[in-house]
């Protein structure tokens, strides 16, 4: 159950996967459950055929790991498709006829901002194409953990925990082959992968390093001085500066993961990092 604006009805991503308006039946199943359901507007549904014995086993319904994974992947895909804030209240399994409902809490923030994300009718077709091109990249290596961490970070808004989740996603994306000099390598690779000119690369490089400094400050209990990146602009309180940093870093990671999923889908991931940074193309390498 998610909360965002879309006036175009149902989006069928696959024959058995859809995004559609919340029904009265679904709200009825969830009426005893907390978690922001009053703000939910849509549901991500995975349709399964099952026999009566399976349907009557409530534990089996919502522990369908494949269906659960598909729902999580769709949420990641929606967030990767475009910027915007929404959470997922819970996951539930039920019979379309109305019986045998069972529910499980999710690990995301509830959808308390139903107007924080909006899809237009035209974007529905774009989302279908986006999902069809990239859906295989959401399950399994090499991007599964980066995408899931990015998605979880998006669900938390622009908060400290969001920044921590996003830096985890950055490490999973950019550091699959190394274990040392993490901050420097993430910043450098992100700069050259995301940006196309020196000024923009410098901006990305500095912003990623700043995010890592703040992440370190957060996870070590804020036991040392507030990072200068949060106090550089005297007109902003540190909590406002952190929210702006988390928002900007989310945008950077969205762009990076959009490029990465496309490369994975075409068999071109990972890029040759040193060649990318040094500006050496295949023709030069063979000369």
Secondary structure, DSSP 8 states (H G I E B T S, - for coil): -B--EE-S--EEEETTEEEEE--HHHHHHTTT--SSGGG--EEEEE-----HHHHH-HHHHHT-HHHHHHHHHHHHHHHHHS-----B-EEEE--TTS---EEEE-SS-----TTS-EE-HHHHHHHHHHHHHHGGGGSSTTTHHHHHHHHHHHHT-SSHHHHHHHHHHHHHHH-TT--SSHHHHHHHHHHHHH-SSHHHHHHHHHHHHHHHHHHHHHHTTT-S---HHHHSSTTS-HHHHHHHHHHHHHHHHHHHHHHHHHHHHTT--S--HHHHHHT--HHHHH-
